[in-house]
Amino acid sequence: MPPTYLTISQRRRRNTYFIIGIVGVGALIALAYAMGWLFVLLPFNSEGYLHNTPPGLFTKLDWKVLQRGQWDEGQDPIVPEALKPLAGKPVTLRGYLLPLHPGKAPEFFLAPKPRGCYFCFPPGIAEVVKINMKAKQNLDITSLPVEAYGIFRVAADPGTRETLYALDDAQLVVRHW
């Protein structure tokens, strides 16, 4: 089979299509990135969310420390030593809300990453913190990052098996970080 030779105009056309393809893929990536930031600009029902940090001193929790906790079926919970002194104290934690109920609710899970398919890749027991809103206030769920402020609670009773960590009397601030 004889070799195929492209004319100059055919090579230019091929190169033009290649460049258009590269630019098109780059534009799609840029659009996807921009859409990730657009949700920050879109309005949501912020009723019940704080606009500023609440007054008081709050100890910042670290997800890496929280994730070292364990709680196996029928066993006592294992809580990292660094967290035990924080039980009953005001703390703060950044993350993303995972709904426990459809619509407005007074309780959520807080996770370190935005939600995807919760049923396909459910977080482990030490990868979520239950948020119990102050005065059982019902809030709309948001996909925006939040900072939760509340009283830290660790599981003490293996019979309840509710959650390993919780923030009671919580207040939420939407953060754009």
Secondary structure, DSSP 8 states (H G I E B T S, - for coil): -------HHHHHHHHHHHHHHHHHHHHHHHHHHHHHHHHHHS----TT-BSS--SS--EE--HHHHTT-B--TTS--B--TTTGGGTTSEEEEEEEEEESSSSSBSEEEEESS--S-TTTS---GGG-EEEEEGGG--B---SS-EEEEEEEEE---TTT-S-SEEEEEEEEEE---
